[in-house]
Structures are given as C-alpha cells and as structure tokens.
Amino acid sequence: MRDSPPASHPGPGALPGAMIDCQGLTKRFGPHTAIDRLSLQVNRGEIFGLVGPDGAGKTTTIRMLCGVMTPDEGEATVAGIDVRREPDALKHRISYMSQRFGLYGDLTVMENLRFYADLYEVPRREREARVPRLLAFANLEPFRHRLADQLSGGMKQKLGLACALIHTPTVLFLDEPTNGVDPVSRRDFWQLLYLFLHEGVTIFLSTAYLDEAERCNRIALLHEGGLLAYDAPARVKALLRDTVLELRCDQSRVARELLKPAPVFNDVVITGDRLHLVVSAEAGVERGQAEVRERLERAGIVIHRLEAVAPSLEDLFIELVRRDRSHALKMGEGDAGHGAVAGG
C-alpha cells in the first residue's frame, strides 16, 4: 500500500504569508532559458514536489530559492527572507541536500553529524539532545561508529538527511533525494520525511519519479523550464479530460507501434507490462477500444485485458507536454512561452 501524505492545511491555493513565494523567477545560461517566469507558492508545513525529467530546471530552481544562484528576473522569498537581497540570511533558516550531498566517507556516522553540527554552529547543549534523536529517527543508532563509505546507498541518504536537519531548519530543500536508491530505501526515506514534516519542517523536493509526486501535498509539473500545472496531485490529474485505456497483451512493444499511428489516440505509452492509451475526448472509450481490438486482432496479438482506468500523473504529464508543444507550434517558437495551469 502506498503511503499517503499528511493532510495539508491549505487546500488548492496558497495561504497568505506562504513559506516559499516566487514570482516570475527566470534564469538564463547564454541563449538557453533554464527557468522561464516561474511563479508558485509553498505553504507552511507541507511537502511540495517539483516534478519533471532531467533538464526540466528543477536543480536550477532549488539553487535560486536557496540563494546559491541569483535569478536574472523575478523575485522570491523563503521563510520571509528575500533570496536575491539577503542570501546570507537564509543560512540558518534552511537546509539544502543536493544530489551529491557532502558526506565524508572516511568519517563515521557520528563524526559526520558532529561535523555538520559544527558547520551550522549548533550549541553543544542542543546537539547533545538532537543527535541521538536524529539517529533514532533515521534508524542509524546501530551504525553510529560505521564509516559513511561503508553504508548502503539508502543509509547514506538517511545520514545525509540527518546531517541536513542537525540545525533544525525551517525549510528543507531536497534535490532528487532518492535518485538511484532501491525501492525499500525509498519507502523508508519517505516515512522519515513524514516524521520531520510532523515536526514542523516545510519540505520542498524535486523528483523525476511520478509515483513519488503522489506522496506530496502539492506538486508543480515542470517541463523545459516552464510550469505546466501545479496543485494537489488528485486535482492535477483531473486536468486530463481524455480517457485512459489500460491494455495488457502479448508483444506490448509491437502493439505500441501498431496503435501509435491511430488518430483516436493522443499517446500510447508503455508502463511496466501494460500500455496506457490516451483516447481523445472526441473519439470516446468505445471507439478507442474498437480501434485496439481491430488493429491487434488483425496482427494476431492476444489481448488479455482492455479497460478504462483512472489516469496516472505520468499520463497527465505526457499529455500536458504534448499540448505545450502543440501550442508552441501554433504560436511560433519565438512567441510560445509556457501556459501554466494552476489550481487556485
């Protein structure tokens, strides 16, 4: 069973005095626009997911919000601090766990925690209470004297998280924290995040895993630096007006090539051992199912199951990217921009 995110207080929109507020945030690298007029808010006490593939602009966004990188345009505040004008003031209010968080492999678990406590100038009395608590939260107490290099990938991530929280930040930024981590460790890591969320830490994370996005209170879908949509995961999925058919059959890759040219399908995507077919609203379910049966039976491919299912975030993301590209083609590449769909 998938863990559910803790209930967030806000609802679809953001509360006044949001913990993170960015308006028109833009960053360019030469002729390339990495982030294009990004506007979003993150509420106090929620877990917010910035979702998109590699190159979408996730890391650039986090670095700007952490004051590590200066935006070319736009404004942003984090915990009430202007990230452009007061980047140094952010240091003790936030924590940033990058994709290559700086654990020291030749130091033990305890030595890494002490190092970060020194780095963040945590008073000795506070660290004496906090370190054992973090070790217990992360289930690292039995490994306190083990070298970081001798930990598994999942345990390294949990140690990194404990180090990032040693100074009790108001906002925790995580850049693809479970990338390359096995499924069990990913689950444990998320359970740990929920514990800290209940402790009052606001969490802003990036991920390329769409199944992880559903664990967040709210998400923003990012593509090529532009915001496609942002809201609670269920409300975002409701933006998909088309129907999704799930197909289980023999030779799924061959079936995909046979079905992909059919005009009734906006997209045909392999998802594990299944195919998801996005049927255009104009065509409807019955016509979509008839098209599948006709094409596959003609090719001698056996259909094991064909039924309408609730769309996944992956279905929605692919469809929103398709719409965005279609809009760009109609408007002309120079004028296109990105049309964001926000839920409040």
TATA-V791772 format. One record per residue. N is the residue number from 1. RES is the residue in one letter. PHI is phi in whole degrees, 0 to 359 (NA if undefined). Layout:
[[N RES PHI] [N RES PHI]]
//
This chain:
[[1 M NA] [2 R 285] [3 D 294] [4 S 261] [5 P 290] [6 P 300] [7 A 298] [8 S 261] [9 H 287] [10 P 288] [11 G 93] [12 P 292] [13 G 263] [14 A 257] [15 L 285] [16 P 302] [17 G 70] [18 A 300] [19 M 293] [20 I 233] [21 D 219] [22 C 235] [23 Q 229] [24 G 66] [25 L 294] [26 T 223] [27 K 220] [28 R 241] [29 F 238] [30 G 62] [31 P 282] [32 H 268] [33 T 266] [34 A 281] [35 I 228] [36 D 242] [37 R 54] [38 L 281] [39 S 231] [40 L 198] [41 Q 228] [42 V 237] [43 N 280] [44 R 298] [45 G 75] [46 E 237] [47 I 253] [48 F 243] [49 G 250] [50 L 262] [51 V 243] [52 G 174] [53 P 285] [54 D 303] [55 G 87] [56 A 285] [57 G 110] [58 K 296] [59 T 296] [60 T 300] [61 T 299] [62 I 298] [63 R 296] [64 M 292] [65 L 291] [66 C 272] [67 G 79] [68 V 281] [69 M 230] [70 T 270] [71 P 292] [72 D 281] [73 E 215] [74 G 91] [75 E 229] [76 A 208] [77 T 236] [78 V 230] [79 A 54] [80 G 81] [81 I 255] [82 D 286] [83 V 290] [84 R 280] [85 R 269] [86 E 228] [87 P 298] [88 D 292] [89 A 290] [90 L 286] [91 K 309] [92 H 267] [93 R 257] [94 I 232] [95 S 221] [96 Y 235] [97 M 257] [98 S 281] [99 Q 297] [100 R 242] [101 F 299] [102 G 279] [103 L 286] [104 Y 255] [105 G 296] [106 D 268] [107 L 251] [108 T 284] [109 V 304] [110 M 297] [111 E 294] [112 N 296] [113 L 298] [114 R 295] [115 F 301] [116 Y 289] [117 A 296] [118 D 294] [119 L 300] [120 Y 267] [121 E 56] [122 V 285] [123 P 303] [124 R 303] [125 R 298] [126 E 291] [127 R 291] [128 E 297] [129 A 273] [130 R 280] [131 V 299] [132 P 300] [133 R 293] [134 L 293] [135 L 299] [136 A 292] [137 F 304] [138 A 272] [139 N 57] [140 L 253] [141 E 305] [142 P 293] [143 F 245] [144 R 301] [145 H 258] [146 R 272] [147 L 295] [148 A 301] [149 D 295] [150 Q 264] [151 L 272] [152 S 289] [153 G 301] [154 G 294] [155 M 291] [156 K 297] [157 Q 296] [158 K 291] [159 L 294] [160 G 302] [161 L 295] [162 A 299] [163 C 295] [164 A 292] [165 L 256] [166 I 298] [167 H 258] [168 T 51] [169 P 289] [170 T 283] [171 V 232] [172 L 249] [173 F 256] [174 L 233] [175 D 259] [176 E 46] [177 P 293] [178 T 251] [179 N 297] [180 G 81] [181 V 265] [182 D 294] [183 P 303] [184 V 293] [185 S 293] [186 R 298] [187 R 298] [188 D 297] [189 F 297] [190 W 293] [191 Q 299] [192 L 293] [193 L 300] [194 Y 298] [195 L 298] [196 F 288] [197 L 299] [198 H 292] [199 E 280] [200 G 104] [201 V 277] [202 T 277] [203 I 242] [204 F 238] [205 L 229] [206 S 250] [207 T 204] [208 A 260] [209 Y 270] [210 L 289] [211 D 292] [212 E 291] [213 A 301] [214 E 289] [215 R 275] [216 C 273] [217 N 291] [218 R 218] [219 I 222] [220 A 233] [221 L 267] [222 L 243] [223 H 217] [224 E 50] [225 G 82] [226 G 248] [227 L 274] [228 L 274] [229 A 192] [230 Y 206] [231 D 175] [232 A 295] [233 P 308] [234 A 295] [235 R 288] [236 V 294] [237 K 297] [238 A 292] [239 L 291] [240 L 282] [241 R 277] [242 D 282] [243 T 266] [244 V 249] [245 L 259] [246 E 255] [247 L 240] [248 R 246] [249 C 203] [250 D 286] [251 Q 55] [252 S 299] [253 R 290] [254 V 294] [255 A 300] [256 R 299] [257 E 293] [258 L 287] [259 L 268] [260 K 302] [261 P 284] [262 A 294] [263 P 294] [264 V 284] [265 F 254] [266 N 287] [267 D 199] [268 V 227] [269 V 234] [270 I 279] [271 T 233] [272 G 65] [273 D 261] [274 R 237] [275 L 246] [276 H 251] [277 L 246] [278 V 272] [279 V 270] [280 S 300] [281 A 301] [282 E 291] [283 A 284] [284 G 85] [285 V 296] [286 E 299] [287 R 294] [288 G 298] [289 Q 296] [290 A 297] [291 E 296] [292 V 298] [293 R 299] [294 E 299] [295 R 290] [296 L 283] [297 E 294] [298 R 297] [299 A 269] [300 G 78] [301 I 266] [302 V 280] [303 I 265] [304 H 267] [305 R 203] [306 L 214] [307 E 206] [308 A 285] [309 V 228] [310 A 293] [311 P 293] [312 S 266] [313 L 297] [314 E 296] [315 D 302] [316 L 295] [317 F 301] [318 I 299] [319 E 292] [320 L 293] [321 V 296] [322 R 300] [323 R 297] [324 D 298] [325 R 291] [326 S 297] [327 H 296] [328 A 297] [329 L 295] [330 K 289] [331 M 277] [332 G 97] [333 E 303] [334 G 286] [335 D 248] [336 A 297] [337 G 68] [338 H 232] [339 G 267] [340 A 274] [341 V 247] [342 A 251] [343 G 259] [344 G 166]]
//
